[in-house]
Amino acid sequence: MFCTNCGASNQNGANLCVNCGESLADNWIEDRLSRLRGLDGVPFYSKFGFLRPLVDFSFRRSVPVKMMKFLYILSILCAGLMALALILIGFDTSLWIGRFALLLGAPVLFLLTVIFSRVVLEMILVVFRMTDHAAEREGLKVREEAEPTESIQWNV
């Protein structure tokens, strides 16, 4: 019998996993599988947490770090494709230009593109964190400026 949580091999009829301690009871496994099957009716974007801010038209949530990681991976892939295109165009033009693009042009282009995208994404993340921090501070100022109820003189 294998654990559905960690995949460890357990003795048949065991109640708990020897690796992670999860319950191996049949009703628990069936309950977990039924919850996973219940995701079939959920909209596509809600299955992936980092896509939710894309459809949040109220702009109340800031961009999560997962979204930035996703964008960074996309920028690395695009940088690789641009470097590959430079190499192919270079070899299509001439053998010497292709060698130059392969040995110097493509690696420099890839490196500069990745560095630039990382810096831009970090700056965007800092701006979002600053706005979140400023919003929290404004909320604290409002609470701090409110007069405590003990000092109010009630005319009863």
PLY file of the C-alpha trace (Angstrom):
ply
format ascii 1.0
element vertex 156
property float x
property float y
property float z
element edge 155
property int vertex1
property int vertex2
end_header
0.00 0.00 0.00
1.35 3.41 -0.93
0.64 6.68 0.87
-1.41 9.15 -1.19
0.35 12.07 0.50
4.07 11.23 0.17
4.10 8.03 -1.92
5.95 5.95 0.70
5.48 2.19 0.72
3.57 0.90 3.77
2.44 -2.53 4.97
-1.00 -3.61 3.80
-3.65 -2.76 6.38
-1.58 -0.03 8.05
-3.56 2.86 9.51
-0.79 5.49 9.35
2.02 6.16 6.88
5.47 5.26 8.24
7.03 8.27 6.45
4.69 11.22 6.96
2.11 9.93 9.49
-0.92 10.53 7.27
-3.99 8.34 7.75
-4.26 5.44 5.31
-7.90 4.63 6.12
-10.01 3.84 3.05
-12.68 6.41 3.88
-10.06 9.16 4.23
-8.49 8.24 0.87
-11.89 8.22 -0.81
-12.73 11.59 0.78
-9.49 13.08 -0.49
-10.06 11.71 -4.00
-13.62 13.05 -4.04
-12.34 16.52 -3.09
-9.86 16.36 -5.95
-12.62 15.29 -8.34
-14.68 18.27 -7.13
-12.24 20.65 -8.82
-13.69 19.72 -12.22
-16.43 22.36 -11.94
-14.07 25.11 -10.78
-13.16 27.76 -13.38
-9.73 27.37 -14.96
-8.22 30.53 -13.52
-9.15 29.67 -9.94
-7.22 26.39 -10.05
-4.03 28.42 -10.37
-3.63 30.99 -7.61
-1.23 33.20 -9.54
-3.79 33.79 -12.31
-6.44 35.25 -9.96
-4.97 38.79 -9.96
-5.29 38.83 -13.75
-9.07 38.64 -13.50
-9.35 40.87 -10.41
-10.79 44.00 -12.00
-11.19 45.76 -8.66
-7.38 46.04 -8.30
-7.62 45.48 -4.56
-4.95 42.77 -4.46
-1.35 43.41 -5.34
0.61 41.14 -7.63
1.77 38.05 -5.74
5.32 36.76 -5.80
4.15 33.67 -7.69
3.10 35.88 -10.57
6.54 37.50 -10.63
8.20 34.08 -10.65
6.01 33.06 -13.57
6.88 36.24 -15.47
10.59 35.72 -14.74
10.45 32.18 -16.13
8.69 33.52 -19.23
11.37 36.19 -19.66
14.13 33.55 -19.44
12.37 31.47 -22.09
11.98 34.52 -24.34
15.64 35.42 -23.86
16.62 31.90 -24.88
14.42 32.07 -27.96
15.90 35.45 -28.92
19.43 34.07 -28.54
18.54 31.03 -30.63
17.01 33.27 -33.31
20.18 35.40 -33.36
22.30 32.28 -33.88
20.05 30.96 -36.66
19.97 34.31 -38.45
23.73 34.60 -38.09
24.40 31.20 -39.64
21.86 31.95 -42.35
23.78 35.13 -43.22
27.30 33.71 -43.21
29.45 31.20 -41.39
31.56 33.88 -39.63
28.59 35.89 -38.43
26.99 32.66 -37.20
30.12 31.73 -35.24
30.28 35.23 -33.77
26.61 35.04 -32.80
27.10 31.58 -31.29
30.20 32.40 -29.27
29.63 36.00 -28.24
26.41 37.62 -29.47
23.82 35.12 -28.23
25.29 34.62 -24.73
25.61 38.38 -24.20
22.08 38.97 -25.50
20.72 36.22 -23.25
22.56 37.48 -20.19
21.59 41.13 -20.69
17.94 40.24 -21.32
17.73 38.08 -18.20
19.43 40.73 -16.05
17.17 43.47 -17.40
14.00 41.46 -16.86
15.07 40.53 -13.32
15.78 44.16 -12.42
12.48 45.35 -13.89
10.48 42.65 -12.10
12.26 43.40 -8.80
11.48 47.11 -9.19
7.82 46.34 -9.87
7.71 44.09 -6.80
9.27 46.82 -4.65
6.69 49.33 -5.84
3.85 46.95 -4.99
5.34 46.27 -1.56
5.74 50.01 -0.94
2.10 50.65 -1.80
0.97 47.79 0.43
3.12 49.13 3.26
1.81 52.67 2.75
-1.77 51.40 2.79
-1.10 49.53 6.03
0.47 52.63 7.58
-2.50 54.77 6.53
-4.80 52.25 8.17
-2.71 52.41 11.35
-2.73 56.23 11.36
-6.49 56.27 11.17
-6.66 53.90 14.12
-4.04 55.85 16.08
-5.73 59.20 15.52
-9.07 57.95 16.78
-9.77 59.17 20.28
-9.88 56.41 22.87
-13.28 55.89 24.45
-11.92 56.21 28.01
-11.20 59.92 27.57
-14.66 60.76 26.21
-16.87 62.60 28.68
-20.34 61.27 28.40
-23.24 63.57 29.25
-25.85 61.25 30.57
0 1
1 2
2 3
3 4
4 5
5 6
6 7
7 8
8 9
9 10
10 11
11 12
12 13
13 14
14 15
15 16
16 17
17 18
18 19
19 20
20 21
21 22
22 23
23 24
24 25
25 26
26 27
27 28
28 29
29 30
30 31
31 32
32 33
33 34
34 35
35 36
36 37
37 38
38 39
39 40
40 41
41 42
42 43
43 44
44 45
45 46
46 47
47 48
48 49
49 50
50 51
51 52
52 53
53 54
54 55
55 56
56 57
57 58
58 59
59 60
60 61
61 62
62 63
63 64
64 65
65 66
66 67
67 68
68 69
69 70
70 71
71 72
72 73
73 74
74 75
75 76
76 77
77 78
78 79
79 80
80 81
81 82
82 83
83 84
84 85
85 86
86 87
87 88
88 89
89 90
90 91
91 92
92 93
93 94
94 95
95 96
96 97
97 98
98 99
99 100
100 101
101 102
102 103
103 104
104 105
105 106
106 107
107 108
108 109
109 110
110 111
111 112
112 113
113 114
114 115
115 116
116 117
117 118
118 119
119 120
120 121
121 122
122 123
123 124
124 125
125 126
126 127
127 128
128 129
129 130
130 131
131 132
132 133
133 134
134 135
135 136
136 137
137 138
138 139
139 140
140 141
141 142
142 143
143 144
144 145
145 146
146 147
147 148
148 149
149 150
150 151
151 152
152 153
153 154
154 155
